[in-house]
Amino acid sequence: MKLTEVLQGLSCTPCSDTREIGSIVYDSRQAAPDALFVALNGTFSDGHQYARSAYDKGTRAFLLEHPVDLPEDALQIVTADTRGALMTIGGNFYRHPERELKLVGITGTKGKTSTTGMLGSCLNDVGIRCGTIGTAGAIYNGKTFPTANTTPESIDCLRLFRDMADAGCRVVVMEVSSLGLKSQRVKGLTFDAAVFTNISPDHIGGYEHESYEEYAGWKKQLFRQCKAAVLNADDPFSQEIIGELQVPHYTFGLEKPADFWATDIRPIRAPRLFGVGFSCQTPGETYRMQTAMPGRFSVYNALAALAVCHLLGISLQQAANGLAKAKVVGRNDCLDVPAEYDVIIDYAHNKRSFEALMDTLEAYEHNRLITVFGAVGSRAQLRRKEVGTVSGTYADLSVITTDDPNFEDPVKIAEEIAGYVKAAGGAYVIVPDREEAVFYALDHARKGDIVLLLGKGQETEQKICGKLVHYSDYESVWKYFSGKR
């Protein structure tokens, strides 16, 4: 595409250059001779500092917020906000795929990934081809592609939209994080439906949000960019959103009547299955539903997915089969292992998610509960007390290990957590190497036990000393049972 076409509609310095642009990049490592390099101001670095690196790889076209020191043959185009410009130029470059798709955005502190997976399963099951984007990656047509962030940069979203549209997808369901909204990753998009799951203090401090008020404020932004809204009636914050809404909305809930209301909630237990069944009541119909994920929080997520199905013209009866089959990698994932105990991998990494999962499992018949977990380094230090206290309260054995220590000493983090486990009356052992910690837990599991591997979910890397080191809880379990430990 010609550069003038890429820049169409963008407020920038005049440009009549018609050179062909083969890619748009904001990472100098991806630079190429036919690329347009966009310098983004990030949390930890300024992309303008990497313009020369892109130049050295052959790039000669640059979109900047101010001129930089480059050789004369570099074309420097200046705009006021390069991050905001990404959506404009990306839409032009990828031929506006967002106009060919129905977009569903899901935001909230917890439940985004599971709700996304449930809704995607329901839609695909009834023949509406759907792609999903979020913490679990980009998933469509049975394939999964990793993404760097829960909500990718706008240019990456548009590239995925184009790939999904070309692959026959009609709907894209995506997680929209508060940081994604703050960083303008979905700026300019209009969502056919926006979903609010819940809110609690998280992602506050450091480079994320300055306060709970700022965090909550960015959650509201999604509902200024939608045609219809779906909200959790049991979360008081929904009323704040509803008070500002300019579009139709539906509510869902368990504690009081809502447009989508769950009653008669019952746990479902079978080999390698911790599920839940419930009756979903709406003004027009009532239908018995079930999902292969346990607990009240899974019912909330299911109700949100069902409400969106309704918006898209799908009845409860039509959605039931897809909901029952929904399984989300890294979320309450009960593995099929050759053992007399159960192994569950879950992304739970803070007090609320720890408590919700462990309290839920109390309702299912089991022997002991063994947890394997750690806490991140360099930020969110309050979580160490929270997760240690919760595990010490619920678990019969806490195997404390490493979880993204970054520049902190993982042993010191583990020892700090151990103090809280002990104070809560729990038994523990520290095994710093995470894979060895998984092996330890599986070695000590007995018939009827549940082994919970927490914090990593579907992730395949650990942050250690500023570097990403390959690691997967799934691979560790596979090594153990395949005899390759």
N, C-alpha and C positions, 0 to 999 in steps of 0.2 A: 504494500500500500504506500502511496506517495505521502511524504511528510506533511504536505499541506492538508491532505485528507485526514491524517491522524490528528492534526491540531485543530480541526474544524470545531468551532464553538468554544474554544478555549481563549480566555483573556490572557494574552502574552505579547511579547515584543513582536512586531510585524515579521512575518516569514513567508517568502515566496518560493522557498527551496522545494523542488519536486523530487528529490532523491527518494529511492525506494527504501522503506523500512521493513525489515524482516522480523523484528522482535522488539518488544519494549521491556527493559530490564531496570531494576533498582538495586541489584547486587552486581558489583563490578566483576565478580567471578563468572558471571554469565554473559559478560560483554562479548560482542562480536562486531565485525566490520559493518554489518547492516543494521545494527541495533540502535535504538534511541535510549540513551541512559538517562534515567530520572533520579535526581539526587534528593533523597528524603531525609528530613531531620528526624532522627530516631531518639529513643530514650537514652541509649548509651553512646551513640556516635552520630556524626553528621555526614550524610552521603556525599556532600560536596568534597569531603576529604578524599574520596575514592574516585573522583572523576578522572584523575591522571591515570589510575590503574586501568580504568575502562578505556581510556585513550590508548594506552600501551597495548591493549588487546585489539586495537583496530577501530574502535568506535569513534565516530566523528560528529555525531549529533547528540546534543546534551540539552535537557530541560532542567533549569536551575531556578533557585530563588534569588540568586545574585551571581554575577560573573565570577569566574575562578581563573587561576593562572594556568592556561593551556596554550599550546601552539596555535598559530594563526589559522591553520586549516580546520580547527575545531569550530563547529557551528554552535554557538551558545544562545539558547532561547530562554528568556527569563519570564517567569510567572510568579504571582504573589504567593501561591500555596501549591507546592508540587504534590503533596499528599492528596489534597483535594482534586488536583488536576488528573490524577491517575484514573478516576472513574470516567472522566470525560474522554480522555484519549483512548482508554481501554475499550470503552463502548464503541468508539469509532473503529478501532483496529479489529475488534472481534465481531463487528457487524451487529451490534446490539442484541446479543442472544437473550438478554433479560426480557425482551419484548416477545419472544417466542415461547416463554415458559410462565407457568404460575409459580410464584415464589412464596414460601412459607418460612417465616423467621421465628425462632424459639429462643426466648431469653429467660433468665432466672438464675439463682445461685446454684440450685440443684435440679436435676432432672432433664437438662437439655439433651444430653446424649441419648438417654433411654427413650425419651419422648420422640426424638428424631427417628430412632431405629424402629419404634413401634409404628409410627405413622408411615414410614417408608415401607414397612412390611405390609401394612393394610392396603396401601395404594397399589403396590406391585401385585399383590394377591388378586385384586379385582381387575387387573389388566391395565391400570393406569401406570405407565412406566415412570418410575421416580428415581431421582438421584438424591443422595444425601451428602451434606458437608458438615464436618464438625471434628470433635476431639478424636473420633475413631478414624478420621481421614475422609477422603472423598470416595463414595461408593456408588457405583451404577453398573448395570448389566453384569452383576455378579463379580465385579472386580473392585479391589480397594487400592487407592493411591494415597500415600502419606501426605499430610499437610503440615506446615510448620506451626500454624496457630489454629486454635479452635475456630476462629473466623479469619480466613486468609486475607491478605492484602487485596484491595479491590481489583487490581489487574489479574490476580490469580483467581479470584472468584469469577471474573468474566471469562477467563480462559476455560475454567471448569464448566461454566454455563454453556459455552460454545460446544465443548466436547460432549456434554450431556444432551444438548439439543440435537446435535448431529447424530448422536447414537439413538435418537428416538424418544428421549425423555420428554414428558409433558409437564412434570412438576419437579421442582427442586425444594427440598426441605433442608434448612440449614440452621445451625446453632449461631446465635448472634450474641456474642459476649459484650459485657460493658466496655472492655478495652477495645474490642472491635468497633463499637460505636464511637468511643472517644477518639480512636485513631482514624476515623473516617473511612473505614474499610467497606462500609455499605452506604456511604453517602450517595444520595441521588437515586437509590433503588426504591421502588414502591413494592411493598409486600401485599400479596392478595390476602394473606392472613398473618397476624402476629400473635404469638402465644406467650403468656406470662405464667411461669410455673410456681415460683416462690422467691422470697428474698430473705437473706440473713447476712450479718456482717461478714465480709470476706473480701479478699483482694484489696485490703486497705493498708496503706503504708508503702514505703519504698517507692518504686517506680510505677506502682499501679494507681490507686486512688488516694487522694489526700484525706478523705473522710467518708463516712457512711453516706452522708447527704450527697456527696459528689457521685459516689457509686450508684445510689438509687436514682439520681437525676439522669444518669446516662441510660439506665434501664428504661426510663420513660421515653427516651428518644425514639425507640423502635416504633412506638405507638403513634408517632407523628408521621410515620412513613408507611401506613398500612391502609387497606380498604376495609378490613374487618378485624376484630380482636377477640381472643379467647383468653379468659383470665380465671385464676384460682380464687373462687369465692371465699375460701377459708383463710386466705392470707390478707390481712388488713390493708396491705399496700395496694391491692387491686382497686380499692375505692379511690385512692389518690389518682391512679391511672384513669379510671372511669370518669372521674370528675373533669378530666381534661380531654376526653375522647371526642372526636368529631365524626366517628364512624360507628356502624352497628357492632354489637358485641354479644358474646355468649359467655356464661360462667359455668364452672364445674366445681364439684366439691363433695365432701364426705360428711362434714359436720352439720350442714344445714342444707335445705333444698336449694338447688341450683338448676340451670338449664340442663346440665348433665350431672346427675346425682347418683352416687353409688350407695347401695344398701346390701344387706345380707352378705357381708364380706367373709370369706372362709378360706383358710389355707389349703393348698393342694400339695400332697406329698406323694411322690413316686420315685422309683430308682433314678438317680441323677436328675431329679426335678424338685425344685422348691418353687411352687407357683401359688397363684391366688385366684379365686373365683369371686364374682360379684354380679349383682343385678344393676344394670345401667338403666336409669329412669330418665325419660325426657318427656316434654309435654305431648309428644306424638306417639311414643312407643316405649316399651320396656323389653329388655332382652338380657338373657344370662350370658355373661362374658367370662373369659378366663385368659390369663397370661402366664407364661413360663417364668416370670420374674416374681419374687416374693414381696409381701409386705404392703402396708398402706401407701407408702410412697409410690409403689408400682401402680396402684389403683389410680392415684392422682395423675401419673404420667399417661396411663391408658385413657382416662377420661379426656385429657387434653387432646390426645390423638383422635379420639372418637368425635370430639367436637369439630375438629378440622375436617374430618371425613364428612361430617354433615354439611359443612360449608361447601364442600366439593361435590355434593350430591350423592354421597354413599350412605346407605342405611346401616343401622347397627348390625343387622343380620348379615349384610354383605361384608362388613368389616371384621366380624367375629373370627373367621378362620385365619386371617392374616395376623390378628392380634395374638391368637393362641400360639402361632408359630414364631412370633417375634423373639429374636435373641440378639443381644447386643454384645459384641466382643468387649471384654473388660468391664462389663457391668453385670454383677450378680451371675457371672458365667460359671455354672456348675459343670465341671469337666467330666468327660466320659473316661474314667481311669479304672484299671483293673485292680480295685482295692475294695475292702469292706468299709471304707470311710469315704466321705465326700471332700472334694477339693473345689473351692470357689475362688475365682479371681475377681476382684472388684477394685475400682479406682478410688474408693473411699480414702480420704486423706485428711479430714478434719473432724472436729467433734460431732457436728450434726450428721455427717454421713456415717461415721463410726457407730454412733448411737442408733441411728435409724436401721442400719443393717443388723447389728447385733441384737437389738430389741426385737426385730422381726424374726430372727432365727430362733428366739426363745419359744416361739409358737409352734415350731416344728420338732418332732421327736428326734433326739440325738443324744449322744453320750457326752463327750467333752468338746469344748470349743478351744481351738488352738489358733492363735493369730501370728502372722508374720508381717512386720511393718517397721517403718522408720519415720523420719520427718526431714523435710528439706532443710538445707543449710542456707545461710546468708539472708534469710527473710522468714517472716511468719513464725517467729519463735514461740508465740503463744500456743501454737498448735502442738508443741511437744508436750506441754502440760495436759492439754485437752485429750489428745489421743492416748497418752500414757494412762491417764485417769480412767478413761472409758474402757480401754483394754484390761486394765487391772481390775475393774469392776465386773466385767462380763466374762472374760476369758479365763479358762482353767490354766492356760500356759501362754505367755506372751514371748515370742521369739523376736527380739529387737535387733534390727539390722539397718542397712543403709538405704536411703531413698534420696537421691540427688543432693549429696552433701555440698557439692560445689567446692568452695575454698575452705570450708570448715572441716575440722577433724571428725570423721564419722563415728569414731569410738566415743568422743566426748558428747556428741549428740545422743548416741545410744545410752550412755551412762546417765545423761540428764533425764531422758525418757524413763529409764529404769527406776529412777527415784520416785517418779509419779506413779508408776505401776505398783511399786512396793507400798507406797503410802495408801493406795487404794485396796491393799490387801491381796494383790495378785502375785502369782509365781511368774518368774521370768528367767530368760537366759539371753545373753548377748552373743550374737554371731555376726561380726561385722560384714563378712562377705555375703552378699544377698543370695547368691546361688547356694552357698553352703547352708545358709539359714533355711532355705526352702527344703533342702535335703534333710536337715536336722528335724524339721517339723514333720516331714513325711516318714522319717525313720521312727519317730516317737508316736505317730498316730495309731490308734487302735480301732477295733470294730465299733461302728456307730459314731465316731468322732466327725467333726467338721473342721477342716483346715481352711482358714481364711488367709489368702495372700492379698494384702491390701496396699494401696497407694500407687501402684504402677499401671494397673489395668492393662490396656492394650499397648502401652508404650514399649519401645524397643531400645531405649537409650537411658543412661544415667548421666547426670551432670556432675563431673568430678574434676576439680581444679581447673575450671573454665573450659573443659573439653567434654564432648559428648562421647561416651563409651558405650558400646553395644551391650545391651542386657535385656532379657525378656523373661518374665515369670512363666509364660507359656512354654518357652524353650527349656527352662529349668525343670518343669514338671515332666516334659517329654523326655529329657535326658534321664531323669530318675527312673521312670517306668520302662524305658527302652534299654536300660542297662548301660548307658553311655556316660554316666556320671564320672 
